[in-house]
């Protein structure tokens, strides 16, 4: 279970909800911590770093230090992100770009996807929402695995549940860093499922959304924020470095 993967209002399955349901039936649940995990190259450190980064953990955020099996880099533009990930694709590795739901998601026009995501001179379409291939574009359920999926940007409802070797994440203006803390900006969101939520719920769900997006990569993650202050915060926490190739995976400690 991961309480921080709840990204829609009304989703059930939190530890607190299960505890309450058990107590109402006179049952006492037993919690087991599964320390071993296979996402992010098995990096428990990166998982904790993301939780601290988004203030989803009690501990303060810390500077990231690359591991032998996992790399993190802040890029200067979406174009740089695409170029770096493109080199991974050329090496027959899977690489995808995802983004916060801060741009409208148009239906195809005249048989082609619409470049809804525009950041400066860089523009890209969201992935296809339909279940049928469109002019070489894979359906949403194949976006993460079909080689043609690299040309589109995935959102939370497409990327959740998938992994790929290299992960690019664009943080939009729906979550920005101000005066030592995160501030949610519902007006920047284009997610229809969050349009009627209260401010506290939106703040919780938007951070969960980025937590999910940030933990899709198996070998590395590239970060970029459309907000200058947030981008400066990311650069503060991630020392400048090149995207090196990860070494062979280290054995993952199994839970006891």
ChimeraX attribute file (.defattr): number of C-alpha atoms within 10 A of each C-alpha:
attribute: neighborCount
match mode: 1-to-1
recipient: residues
	/A:1	9
	/A:2	8
	/A:3	12
	/A:4	17
	/A:5	19
	/A:6	19
	/A:7	24
	/A:8	18
	/A:9	13
	/A:10	7
	/A:11	9
	/A:12	11
	/A:13	12
	/A:14	15
	/A:15	14
	/A:16	10
	/A:17	11
	/A:18	13
	/A:19	15
	/A:20	15
	/A:21	14
	/A:22	13
	/A:23	12
	/A:24	10
	/A:25	8
	/A:26	9
	/A:27	11
	/A:28	12
	/A:29	13
	/A:30	7
	/A:31	8
	/A:32	8
	/A:33	9
	/A:34	11
	/A:35	12
	/A:36	15
	/A:37	15
	/A:38	10
	/A:39	19
	/A:40	26
	/A:41	23
	/A:42	21
	/A:43	22
	/A:44	15
	/A:45	14
	/A:46	23
	/A:47	17
	/A:48	15
	/A:49	21
	/A:50	20
	/A:51	21
	/A:52	16
	/A:53	22
	/A:54	19
	/A:55	15
	/A:56	17
	/A:57	13
	/A:58	8
	/A:59	12
	/A:60	12
	/A:61	17
	/A:62	14
	/A:63	13
	/A:64	19
	/A:65	15
	/A:66	19
	/A:67	16
	/A:68	16
	/A:69	19
	/A:70	25
	/A:71	25
	/A:72	25
	/A:73	24
	/A:74	26
	/A:75	23
	/A:76	13
	/A:77	17
	/A:78	25
	/A:79	15
	/A:80	14
	/A:81	23
	/A:82	20
	/A:83	12
	/A:84	18
	/A:85	25
	/A:86	19
	/A:87	12
	/A:88	17
	/A:89	17
	/A:90	10
	/A:91	9
	/A:92	11
	/A:93	15
	/A:94	24
	/A:95	29
	/A:96	31
	/A:97	27
	/A:98	23
	/A:99	24
	/A:100	25
	/A:101	25
	/A:102	21
	/A:103	18
	/A:104	15
	/A:105	20
	/A:106	14
	/A:107	15
	/A:108	15
	/A:109	8
	/A:110	7
	/A:111	9
	/A:112	14
	/A:113	20
	/A:114	18
	/A:115	18
	/A:116	17
	/A:117	19
	/A:118	12
	/A:119	12
	/A:120	10
	/A:121	7
	/A:122	12
	/A:123	15
	/A:124	16
	/A:125	21
	/A:126	26
	/A:127	26
	/A:128	28
	/A:129	18
	/A:130	13
	/A:131	11
	/A:132	13
	/A:133	13
	/A:134	14
	/A:135	9
	/A:136	9
	/A:137	21
	/A:138	24
	/A:139	18
	/A:140	22
	/A:141	17
	/A:142	19
	/A:143	24
	/A:144	24
	/A:145	17
	/A:146	14
	/A:147	17
	/A:148	13
	/A:149	23
	/A:150	22
	/A:151	17
	/A:152	22
	/A:153	26
	/A:154	27
	/A:155	21
	/A:156	18
	/A:157	14
	/A:158	19
	/A:159	22
	/A:160	16
	/A:161	12
	/A:162	17
	/A:163	20
	/A:164	20
	/A:165	21
	/A:166	26
	/A:167	26
	/A:168	30
	/A:169	27
	/A:170	24
	/A:171	23
	/A:172	21
	/A:173	22
	/A:174	22
	/A:175	25
	/A:176	20
	/A:177	19
	/A:178	11
	/A:179	7
	/A:180	7
	/A:181	10
	/A:182	16
	/A:183	14
	/A:184	21
	/A:185	16
	/A:186	21
	/A:187	10
	/A:188	15
	/A:189	21
	/A:190	16
	/A:191	18
	/A:192	9
	/A:193	10
	/A:194	18
	/A:195	12
	/A:196	11
	/A:197	14
	/A:198	10
	/A:199	13
	/A:200	9
	/A:201	14
	/A:202	22
	/A:203	18
	/A:204	15
	/A:205	21
	/A:206	25
	/A:207	24
	/A:208	22
	/A:209	22
	/A:210	25
	/A:211	20
	/A:212	20
	/A:213	30
	/A:214	25
	/A:215	21
	/A:216	25
	/A:217	25
	/A:218	23
	/A:219	28
	/A:220	28
	/A:221	27
	/A:222	24
	/A:223	23
	/A:224	25
	/A:225	25
	/A:226	18
	/A:227	16
	/A:228	13
	/A:229	14
	/A:230	20
	/A:231	19
	/A:232	15
	/A:233	17
	/A:234	21
	/A:235	18
	/A:236	14
	/A:237	17
	/A:238	18
	/A:239	15
	/A:240	12
	/A:241	12
	/A:242	12
	/A:243	17
	/A:244	15
	/A:245	13
	/A:246	16
	/A:247	11
	/A:248	9
	/A:249	13
	/A:250	11
	/A:251	8
	/A:252	14
	/A:253	11
	/A:254	9
	/A:255	10
	/A:256	8
